[in-house]
Amino acid sequence: MAEAHLRTDETLSPEDRVNLKFYVAMYVAAIASGHSKPTPDQIKNLAGSSIDKAVLEKASGDVKEVYQQLGANALVAKGSEFGEKLIAHLDGLQREPILI
């Protein structure tokens, strides 16, 4: 789902899509579950659920913004600061699941 959504973004290079897909999927799971660090069981409970396109747009937009702020390269994607900043951002969002 995250990978397919990123493929539609013509502003991203193939390398950027690879660098971002895990983080977009993580961000979607966090938004959908209502937890900035969802447990494996919380993620498992999302299986078969429908994710609204607005959630994908929000996730990819927020992830791209942080990625670009940090330098937008493979080192950013592999470093710990990227994930930490995304989790901090998620901590500031509304905590209720928005899954339908």
C-alpha positions in Angstrom: 0.0 0.0 0.0 2.7 2.5 1.0 4.9 1.5 -1.9 2.1 1.7 -4.5 1.1 5.2 -3.1 4.8 6.4 -3.4 5.0 5.2 -7.0 2.3 7.7 -7.9 4.4 10.6 -6.6 6.3 11.9 -9.6 8.4 14.2 -7.4 10.2 11.2 -5.9 13.2 9.4 -7.4 13.2 5.6 -7.4 15.9 5.8 -4.6 13.7 8.1 -2.5 10.7 5.7 -2.9 12.9 2.9 -1.6 14.1 5.1 1.3 10.6 6.2 2.3 8.4 3.1 1.9 9.1 1.6 5.3 8.6 5.0 7.1 5.3 5.7 5.3 4.0 2.2 6.2 5.1 2.8 9.8 3.5 6.2 9.9 0.2 4.8 8.4 0.2 2.0 11.0 0.7 4.6 13.8 -2.1 6.9 12.6 -4.5 4.0 11.9 -3.9 2.4 15.3 -3.8 5.7 17.3 -0.4 4.9 18.8 2.9 6.5 17.8 4.7 3.2 18.5 2.1 0.5 17.8 2.8 -3.0 19.1 2.9 -6.0 16.8 -0.6 -7.0 18.0 -1.9 -3.5 17.3 -0.5 -3.7 13.8 -1.9 -7.2 13.3 -5.3 -5.9 14.2 -5.2 -3.6 11.3 -5.0 -6.5 8.8 -7.9 -6.5 6.4 -8.9 -2.9 7.4 -9.3 -0.2 4.8 -7.0 2.7 5.0 -8.4 6.0 3.7 -6.5 7.7 1.0 -6.3 10.8 3.2 -4.2 8.8 5.7 -1.8 7.8 3.0 -1.5 11.4 1.8 -0.9 12.6 5.4 1.7 9.9 6.1 3.6 10.4 2.8 3.5 14.2 3.2 4.7 14.2 6.8 7.4 11.6 6.0 8.6 13.4 2.9 8.8 16.7 4.8 11.0 15.3 7.6 13.1 13.3 5.0 13.8 16.5 3.1 14.6 18.5 6.2 17.2 16.0 7.1 18.9 15.9 3.7 16.8 13.5 1.6 19.4 10.7 1.1 20.1 7.1 1.9 22.1 8.1 5.0 19.0 9.9 6.4 16.8 6.8 5.7 19.3 4.5 7.5 20.0 6.8 10.4 18.1 6.8 13.7 17.3 10.5 13.7 14.7 10.1 10.9 12.6 7.6 12.8 12.9 9.5 16.1 11.7 12.7 14.5 8.7 10.9 12.9 7.8 9.3 16.2 8.0 12.7 17.9 5.8 14.1 15.3 3.3 11.3 15.7 3.3 11.9 19.5 1.9 15.4 18.8 -1.0 14.1 16.7 -4.4 13.2 17.9 -4.3 9.8 19.6 -7.6 8.3 18.4 -7.4 5.7 15.6 -8.8 7.1 12.3 -9.3 3.7 10.7 -12.8 3.1 9.2 
